[in-house]
Amino acid sequence: MSEVRCLNCLKRFSVNAGADEAACPYCKTRYRISWPRQDQPKIRGLVEKSR
Ligand SMILES: [Zn+2]
């Protein structure tokens, strides 16, 4: 399972393979995800709200 650490609440949560967005299930913060390696997601930043 691929996981990232939430930058807001510091808990780890799983990310679906290849997803470009993920939401922390604990604090609901949404992040943009990149994949430096196929099995290693990394948080790029917050998802900006669309206008
Ligand atoms: Zn969180």
N, CA, C, O and the ligand as a Tripos MOL2 file, in Angstrom:
@<TRIPOS>MOLECULE
protein
  205   203    52     0     0
PROTEIN
NO_CHARGES

@<TRIPOS>ATOM
      1 N           0.8570   -1.2000    0.0000 N.3       1 MET1
      2 CA          0.0000    0.0000    0.0000 C.3       1 MET1
      3 C           0.8900    1.2470    0.0000 C.2       1 MET1
      4 O           1.8660    1.3310    0.7450 O.2       1 MET1
      5 N           0.5350    2.1980   -0.8410 N.am      2 SER2
      6 CA          1.3130    3.4310   -0.9210 C.3       2 SER2
      7 C           0.7330    4.4570    0.0390 C.2       2 SER2
      8 O          -0.4710    4.7120    0.0410 O.2       2 SER2
      9 N           1.5870    5.0340    0.8410 N.am      3 GLU3
     10 CA          1.1080    5.9730    1.8520 C.3       3 GLU3
     11 C           1.8930    7.2730    1.8110 C.2       3 GLU3
     12 O           3.0470    7.3230    1.3860 O.2       3 GLU3
     13 N           1.2250    8.3200    2.2680 N.am      4 VAL4
     14 CA          1.8910    9.5980    2.4800 C.3       4 VAL4
     15 C           1.5550   10.0750    3.8920 C.2       4 VAL4
     16 O           0.6030    9.6030    4.5140 O.2       4 VAL4
     17 N           2.3480   11.0100    4.3770 N.am      5 ARG5
     18 CA          2.0750   11.5890    5.6780 C.3       5 ARG5
     19 C           1.3830   12.9390    5.4810 C.2       5 ARG5
     20 O           1.8850   13.8140    4.7760 O.2       5 ARG5
     21 N           0.2480   13.0830    6.1040 N.am      6 CYS6
     22 CA         -0.4970   14.3360    6.0130 C.3       6 CYS6
     23 C           0.3220   15.4740    6.6160 C.2       6 CYS6
     24 O           0.8600   15.3490    7.7150 O.2       6 CYS6
     25 N           0.4100   16.5890    5.8830 N.am      7 LEU7
     26 CA          1.1940   17.7230    6.3760 C.3       7 LEU7
     27 C           0.4360   18.5090    7.4320 C.2       7 LEU7
     28 O           1.0190   19.3210    8.1500 O.2       7 LEU7
     29 N          -0.8470   18.2690    7.5240 N.am      8 ASN8
     30 CA         -1.6770   19.0140    8.4710 C.3       8 ASN8
     31 C          -1.7610   18.3010    9.8120 C.2       8 ASN8
     32 O          -1.4800   18.9000   10.8500 O.2       8 ASN8
     33 N          -2.1470   17.0230    9.8010 N.am      9 CYS9
     34 CA         -2.3400   16.3020   11.0660 C.3       9 CYS9
     35 C          -1.2620   15.2430   11.3070 C.2       9 CYS9
     36 O          -1.2540   14.5890   12.3490 O.2       9 CYS9
     37 N          -0.3560   15.0780   10.3440 N.am     10 LEU10
     38 CA          0.8110   14.2070   10.4930 C.3      10 LEU10
     39 C           0.4860   12.7220   10.5990 C.2      10 LEU10
     40 O           1.3240   11.9190   11.0110 O.2      10 LEU10
     41 N          -0.7310   12.3700   10.2260 N.am     11 LYS11
     42 CA         -1.0620   10.9470   10.1770 C.3      11 LYS11
     43 C          -0.8010   10.4100    8.7800 C.2      11 LYS11
     44 O          -0.8390   11.1480    7.7950 O.2      11 LYS11
     45 N          -0.5350    9.1060    8.7130 N.am     12 ARG12
     46 CA         -0.2870    8.4860    7.4190 C.3      12 ARG12
     47 C          -1.5900    7.9270    6.8650 C.2      12 ARG12
     48 O          -2.4200    7.3910    7.5990 O.2      12 ARG12
     49 N          -1.7500    8.0680    5.5470 N.am     13 PHE13
     50 CA         -2.9250    7.4890    4.9060 C.3      13 PHE13
     51 C          -2.5360    6.9680    3.5290 C.2      13 PHE13
     52 O          -1.5610    7.4190    2.9270 O.2      13 PHE13
     53 N          -3.3130    6.0180    3.0500 N.am     14 SER14
     54 CA         -2.9890    5.3800    1.7840 C.3      14 SER14
     55 C          -3.5170    6.1970    0.6170 C.2      14 SER14
     56 O          -4.5240    6.8960    0.7290 O.2      14 SER14
     57 N          -2.8160    6.0940   -0.5060 N.am     15 VAL15
     58 CA         -3.1930    6.7950   -1.7280 C.3      15 VAL15
     59 C          -3.3690    5.7530   -2.8290 C.2      15 VAL15
     60 O          -2.5360    4.8580   -2.9740 O.2      15 VAL15
     61 N          -4.4260    5.8630   -3.5880 N.am     16 ASN16
     62 CA         -4.6280    4.9470   -4.7030 C.3      16 ASN16
     63 C          -3.5110    5.1140   -5.7280 C.2      16 ASN16
     64 O          -3.0970    6.2320   -6.0340 O.2      16 ASN16
     65 N          -3.0390    4.0130   -6.2430 N.am     17 ALA17
     66 CA         -1.9380    4.0530   -7.2070 C.3      17 ALA17
     67 C          -2.2750    4.9420   -8.3910 C.2      17 ALA17
     68 O          -3.3230    4.7910   -9.0190 O.2      17 ALA17
     69 N          -1.3800    5.8670   -8.6860 N.am     18 GLY18
     70 CA         -1.5480    6.7220   -9.8470 C.3      18 GLY18
     71 C          -2.4510    7.9180   -9.6500 C.2      18 GLY18
     72 O          -2.6260    8.7220  -10.5660 O.2      18 GLY18
     73 N          -3.0380    8.0480   -8.4470 N.am     19 ALA19
     74 CA         -3.9430    9.1690   -8.2080 C.3      19 ALA19
     75 C          -3.1770   10.4890   -8.2320 C.2      19 ALA19
     76 O          -2.0440   10.5570   -7.7560 O.2      19 ALA19
     77 N          -3.7860   11.5320   -8.7810 N.am     20 ASP20
     78 CA         -3.1050   12.8290   -8.7510 C.3      20 ASP20
     79 C          -3.6790   13.7490   -7.6800 C.2      20 ASP20
     80 O          -3.2120   14.8710   -7.4870 O.2      20 ASP20
     81 N          -4.7000   13.2490   -6.9870 N.am     21 GLU21
     82 CA         -5.2110   13.9600   -5.8190 C.3      21 GLU21
     83 C          -5.5610   12.9310   -4.7520 C.2      21 GLU21
     84 O          -5.9240   11.7950   -5.0560 O.2      21 GLU21
     85 N          -5.4440   13.3600   -3.4840 N.am     22 ALA22
     86 CA         -5.8520   12.4910   -2.3880 C.3      22 ALA22
     87 C          -6.2910   13.3540   -1.2260 C.2      22 ALA22
     88 O          -5.7700   14.4510   -1.0240 O.2      22 ALA22
     89 N          -7.2550   12.8560   -0.4580 N.am     23 ALA23
     90 CA         -7.7380   13.5960    0.7040 C.3      23 ALA23
     91 C          -7.3970   12.8230    1.9660 C.2      23 ALA23
     92 O          -7.6040   11.6110    2.0340 O.2      23 ALA23
     93 N          -6.8790   13.5140    2.9540 N.am     24 CYS24
     94 CA         -6.6080   12.8880    4.2410 C.3      24 CYS24
     95 C          -7.9350   12.4910    4.8890 C.2      24 CYS24
     96 O          -8.8190   13.3350    5.0310 O.2      24 CYS24
     97 N          -8.0920   11.2280    5.2830 N.am     25 PRO25
     98 CA         -9.3530   10.7820    5.8740 C.3      25 PRO25
     99 C          -9.5610   11.3110    7.2930 C.2      25 PRO25
    100 O         -10.6640   11.2250    7.8330 O.2      25 PRO25
    101 N          -8.5140   11.8540    7.8930 N.am     26 TYR26
    102 CA         -8.6100   12.3190    9.2800 C.3      26 TYR26
    103 C          -9.0240   13.7850    9.3500 C.2      26 TYR26
    104 O          -9.9090   14.1490   10.1240 O.2      26 TYR26
    105 N          -8.3830   14.6210    8.5420 N.am     27 CYS27
    106 CA         -8.6680   16.0580    8.6310 C.3      27 CYS27
    107 C          -9.2730   16.6080    7.3470 C.2      27 CYS27
    108 O          -9.5870   17.7950    7.2650 O.2      27 CYS27
    109 N          -9.4410   15.7370    6.3290 N.am     28 LYS28
    110 CA        -10.1250   16.0960    5.0770 C.3      28 LYS28
    111 C          -9.3520   17.0760    4.2040 C.2      28 LYS28
    112 O          -9.8850   17.5850    3.2180 O.2      28 LYS28
    113 N          -8.1060   17.3420    4.5600 N.am     29 THR29
    114 CA         -7.2960   18.1980    3.7080 C.3      29 THR29
    115 C          -7.0160   17.4870    2.3850 C.2      29 THR29
    116 O          -6.6830   16.3030    2.3660 O.2      29 THR29
    117 N          -7.1540   18.2200    1.2860 N.am     30 ARG30
    118 CA         -6.9280   17.6140   -0.0280 C.3      30 ARG30
    119 C          -5.5600   18.0290   -0.5560 C.2      30 ARG30
    120 O          -5.1640   19.1910   -0.4620 O.2      30 ARG30
    121 N          -4.8480   17.0510   -1.1140 N.am     31 TYR31
    122 CA         -3.5100   17.2840   -1.6220 C.3      31 TYR31
    123 C          -3.3800   16.8570   -3.0700 C.2      31 TYR31
    124 O          -4.0700   15.9540   -3.5430 O.2      31 TYR31
    125 N          -2.4710   17.5370   -3.7600 N.am     32 ARG32
    126 CA         -2.0550   17.0670   -5.0710 C.3      32 ARG32
    127 C          -0.9170   16.0750   -4.8610 C.2      32 ARG32
    128 O          -0.0300   16.2960   -4.0360 O.2      32 ARG32
    129 N          -0.9520   14.9970   -5.6060 N.am     33 ILE33
    130 CA          0.0110   13.9100   -5.4220 C.3      33 ILE33
    131 C           0.8600   13.7500   -6.6720 C.2      33 ILE33
    132 O           0.3520   13.7980   -7.7920 O.2      33 ILE33
    133 N           2.1560   13.5620   -6.4690 N.am     34 SER34
    134 CA          3.0160   13.1850   -7.5930 C.3      34 SER34
    135 C           3.6860   11.8590   -7.2590 C.2      34 SER34
    136 O           3.6960   11.4190   -6.1090 O.2      34 SER34
    137 N           4.2390   11.2420   -8.2800 N.am     35 TRP35
    138 CA          4.8090    9.8970   -8.1280 C.3      35 TRP35
    139 C           6.2450    9.8930   -8.6390 C.2      35 TRP35
    140 O           6.4990    9.5520   -9.7940 O.2      35 TRP35
    141 N           7.1890   10.2760   -7.7660 N.am     36 PRO36
    142 CA          8.6070   10.2220   -8.1660 C.3      36 PRO36
    143 C           9.0070    8.8060   -8.5710 C.2      36 PRO36
    144 O           9.8130    8.6120   -9.4800 O.2      36 PRO36
    145 N           8.4430    7.8400   -7.8960 N.am     37 ARG37
    146 CA          8.5550    6.4480   -8.3050 C.3      37 ARG37
    147 C           7.1470    5.8810   -8.3610 C.2      37 ARG37
    148 O           6.2200    6.4040   -7.7420 O.2      37 ARG37
    149 N           7.0090    4.8010   -9.1170 N.am     38 GLN38
    150 CA          5.6720    4.2580   -9.3640 C.3      38 GLN38
    151 C           4.9630    3.8400   -8.0760 C.2      38 GLN38
    152 O           3.7360    3.8910   -7.9850 O.2      38 GLN38
    153 N           5.7540    3.4250   -7.0810 N.am     39 ASP39
    154 CA          5.1710    2.9180   -5.8470 C.3      39 ASP39
    155 C           5.3430    3.8910   -4.6820 C.2      39 ASP39
    156 O           5.1590    3.5200   -3.5230 O.2      39 ASP39
    157 N           5.6990    5.1500   -5.0030 N.am     40 GLN40
    158 CA          6.0110    6.0830   -3.9320 C.3      40 GLN40
    159 C           5.3530    7.4380   -4.1630 C.2      40 GLN40
    160 O           5.9150    8.2930   -4.8480 O.2      40 GLN40
    161 N           4.1840    7.6360   -3.6030 N.am     41 PRO41
    162 CA          3.5110    8.9260   -3.7620 C.3      41 PRO41
    163 C           4.1720   10.0070   -2.9160 C.2      41 PRO41
    164 O           4.7760    9.7350   -1.8790 O.2      41 PRO41
    165 N           4.0360   11.2440   -3.3950 N.am     42 LYS42
    166 CA          4.6000   12.3700   -2.6600 C.3      42 LYS42
    167 C           3.6200   13.5370   -2.7420 C.2      42 LYS42
    168 O           3.0470   13.8050   -3.7980 O.2      42 LYS42
    169 N           3.4350   14.2210   -1.6280 N.am     43 ILE43
    170 CA          2.5360   15.3780   -1.6190 C.3      43 ILE43
    171 C           3.2160   16.5680   -2.2770 C.2      43 ILE43
    172 O           4.3070   16.9710   -1.8760 O.2      43 ILE43
    173 N           2.5630   17.1260   -3.2900 N.am     44 ARG44
    174 CA          3.1110   18.2860   -3.9980 C.3      44 ARG44
    175 C           2.5850   19.5850   -3.4260 C.2      44 ARG44
    176 O           3.2660   20.6100   -3.4440 O.2      44 ARG44
    177 N           1.3540   19.5300   -2.9120 N.am     45 GLY45
    178 CA          0.7900   20.7610   -2.3700 C.3      45 GLY45
    179 C          -0.6900   20.5970   -2.1620 C.2      45 GLY45
    180 O          -1.2500   19.5260   -2.3990 O.2      45 GLY45
    181 N          -1.3200   21.6560   -1.7200 N.am     46 LEU46
    182 CA         -2.7510   21.6220   -1.4790 C.3      46 LEU46
    183 C          -3.5130   21.7140   -2.7970 C.2      46 LEU46
    184 O          -3.0710   22.3690   -3.7410 O.2      46 LEU46
    185 N          -4.6460   21.0600   -2.8420 N.am     47 VAL47
    186 CA         -5.5520   21.2520   -3.9710 C.3      47 VAL47
    187 C          -6.2080   22.6170   -3.8230 C.2      47 VAL47
    188 O          -6.8250   22.9280   -2.8050 O.2      47 VAL47
    189 N          -6.0560   23.4200   -4.8700 N.am     48 GLU48
    190 CA         -6.6650   24.7430   -4.8160 C.3      48 GLU48
    191 C          -8.1270   24.6530   -5.2180 C.2      48 GLU48
    192 O          -8.4910   23.9300   -6.1460 O.2      48 GLU48
    193 N          -8.9380   25.3830   -4.5210 N.am     49 LYS49
    194 CA        -10.3670   25.3690   -4.8410 C.3      49 LYS49
    195 C         -10.6120   26.0540   -6.1710 C.2      49 LYS49
    196 O         -10.0860   27.1350   -6.4360 O.2      49 LYS49
    197 N         -11.4110   25.4150   -6.9980 N.am     50 SER50
    198 CA        -11.7410   26.0150   -8.2870 C.3      50 SER50
    199 C         -12.7940   27.1020   -8.0900 C.2      50 SER50
    200 O         -13.6560   26.9960   -7.2180 O.2      50 SER50
    201 N         -12.7120   28.1290   -8.8980 N.am     51 ARG51
    202 CA        -13.6400   29.2480   -8.7370 C.3      51 ARG51
    203 C         -14.9640   28.9920   -9.4450 C.2      51 ARG51
    204 O         -15.8570   29.8380   -9.4080 O.2      51 ARG51
    205 ZN         -4.6990   15.0130    7.8710 Zn       52 ZN52
@<TRIPOS>BOND
     1     1     2 1
     2     2     3 1
     3     3     4 2
     4     3     5 am
     5     5     6 1
     6     6     7 1
     7     7     8 2
     8     7     9 am
     9     9    10 1
    10    10    11 1
    11    11    12 2
    12    11    13 am
    13    13    14 1
    14    14    15 1
    15    15    16 2
    16    15    17 am
    17    17    18 1
    18    18    19 1
    19    19    20 2
    20    19    21 am
    21    21    22 1
    22    22    23 1
    23    23    24 2
    24    23    25 am
    25    25    26 1
    26    26    27 1
    27    27    28 2
    28    27    29 am
    29    29    30 1
    30    30    31 1
    31    31    32 2
    32    31    33 am
    33    33    34 1
    34    34    35 1
    35    35    36 2
    36    35    37 am
    37    37    38 1
    38    38    39 1
    39    39    40 2
    40    39    41 am
    41    41    42 1
    42    42    43 1
    43    43    44 2
    44    43    45 am
    45    45    46 1
    46    46    47 1
    47    47    48 2
    48    47    49 am
    49    49    50 1
    50    50    51 1
    51    51    52 2
    52    51    53 am
    53    53    54 1
    54    54    55 1
    55    55    56 2
    56    55    57 am
    57    57    58 1
    58    58    59 1
    59    59    60 2
    60    59    61 am
    61    61    62 1
    62    62    63 1
    63    63    64 2
    64    63    65 am
    65    65    66 1
    66    66    67 1
    67    67    68 2
    68    67    69 am
    69    69    70 1
    70    70    71 1
    71    71    72 2
    72    71    73 am
    73    73    74 1
    74    74    75 1
    75    75    76 2
    76    75    77 am
    77    77    78 1
    78    78    79 1
    79    79    80 2
    80    79    81 am
    81    81    82 1
    82    82    83 1
    83    83    84 2
    84    83    85 am
    85    85    86 1
    86    86    87 1
    87    87    88 2
    88    87    89 am
    89    89    90 1
    90    90    91 1
    91    91    92 2
    92    91    93 am
    93    93    94 1
    94    94    95 1
    95    95    96 2
    96    95    97 am
    97    97    98 1
    98    98    99 1
    99    99   100 2
   100    99   101 am
   101   101   102 1
   102   102   103 1
   103   103   104 2
   104   103   105 am
   105   105   106 1
   106   106   107 1
   107   107   108 2
   108   107   109 am
   109   109   110 1
   110   110   111 1
   111   111   112 2
   112   111   113 am
   113   113   114 1
   114   114   115 1
   115   115   116 2
   116   115   117 am
   117   117   118 1
   118   118   119 1
   119   119   120 2
   120   119   121 am
   121   121   122 1
   122   122   123 1
   123   123   124 2
   124   123   125 am
   125   125   126 1
   126   126   127 1
   127   127   128 2
   128   127   129 am
   129   129   130 1
   130   130   131 1
   131   131   132 2
   132   131   133 am
   133   133   134 1
   134   134   135 1
   135   135   136 2
   136   135   137 am
   137   137   138 1
   138   138   139 1
   139   139   140 2
   140   139   141 am
   141   141   142 1
   142   142   143 1
   143   143   144 2
   144   143   145 am
   145   145   146 1
   146   146   147 1
   147   147   148 2
   148   147   149 am
   149   149   150 1
   150   150   151 1
   151   151   152 2
   152   151   153 am
   153   153   154 1
   154   154   155 1
   155   155   156 2
   156   155   157 am
   157   157   158 1
   158   158   159 1
   159   159   160 2
   160   159   161 am
   161   161   162 1
   162   162   163 1
   163   163   164 2
   164   163   165 am
   165   165   166 1
   166   166   167 1
   167   167   168 2
   168   167   169 am
   169   169   170 1
   170   170   171 1
   171   171   172 2
   172   171   173 am
   173   173   174 1
   174   174   175 1
   175   175   176 2
   176   175   177 am
   177   177   178 1
   178   178   179 1
   179   179   180 2
   180   179   181 am
   181   181   182 1
   182   182   183 1
   183   183   184 2
   184   183   185 am
   185   185   186 1
   186   186   187 1
   187   187   188 2
   188   187   189 am
   189   189   190 1
   190   190   191 1
   191   191   192 2
   192   191   193 am
   193   193   194 1
   194   194   195 1
   195   195   196 2
   196   195   197 am
   197   197   198 1
   198   198   199 1
   199   199   200 2
   200   199   201 am
   201   201   202 1
   202   202   203 1
   203   203   204 2
@<TRIPOS>SUBSTRUCTURE
     1 MET1         2 RESIDUE 1 A MET
     2 SER2         6 RESIDUE 1 A SER
     3 GLU3        10 RESIDUE 1 A GLU
     4 VAL4        14 RESIDUE 1 A VAL
     5 ARG5        18 RESIDUE 1 A ARG
     6 CYS6        22 RESIDUE 1 A CYS
     7 LEU7        26 RESIDUE 1 A LEU
     8 ASN8        30 RESIDUE 1 A ASN
     9 CYS9        34 RESIDUE 1 A CYS
    10 LEU10       38 RESIDUE 1 A LEU
    11 LYS11       42 RESIDUE 1 A LYS
    12 ARG12       46 RESIDUE 1 A ARG
    13 PHE13       50 RESIDUE 1 A PHE
    14 SER14       54 RESIDUE 1 A SER
    15 VAL15       58 RESIDUE 1 A VAL
    16 ASN16       62 RESIDUE 1 A ASN
    17 ALA17       66 RESIDUE 1 A ALA
    18 GLY18       70 RESIDUE 1 A GLY
    19 ALA19       74 RESIDUE 1 A ALA
    20 ASP20       78 RESIDUE 1 A ASP
    21 GLU21       82 RESIDUE 1 A GLU
    22 ALA22       86 RESIDUE 1 A ALA
    23 ALA23       90 RESIDUE 1 A ALA
    24 CYS24       94 RESIDUE 1 A CYS
    25 PRO25       98 RESIDUE 1 A PRO
    26 TYR26      102 RESIDUE 1 A TYR
    27 CYS27      106 RESIDUE 1 A CYS
    28 LYS28      110 RESIDUE 1 A LYS
    29 THR29      114 RESIDUE 1 A THR
    30 ARG30      118 RESIDUE 1 A ARG
    31 TYR31      122 RESIDUE 1 A TYR
    32 ARG32      126 RESIDUE 1 A ARG
    33 ILE33      130 RESIDUE 1 A ILE
    34 SER34      134 RESIDUE 1 A SER
    35 TRP35      138 RESIDUE 1 A TRP
    36 PRO36      142 RESIDUE 1 A PRO
    37 ARG37      146 RESIDUE 1 A ARG
    38 GLN38      150 RESIDUE 1 A GLN
    39 ASP39      154 RESIDUE 1 A ASP
    40 GLN40      158 RESIDUE 1 A GLN
    41 PRO41      162 RESIDUE 1 A PRO
    42 LYS42      166 RESIDUE 1 A LYS
    43 ILE43      170 RESIDUE 1 A ILE
    44 ARG44      174 RESIDUE 1 A ARG
    45 GLY45      178 RESIDUE 1 A GLY
    46 LEU46      182 RESIDUE 1 A LEU
    47 VAL47      186 RESIDUE 1 A VAL
    48 GLU48      190 RESIDUE 1 A GLU
    49 LYS49      194 RESIDUE 1 A LYS
    50 SER50      198 RESIDUE 1 A SER
    51 ARG51      202 RESIDUE 1 A ARG
    52 ZN52       205 GROUP 0 **** ****
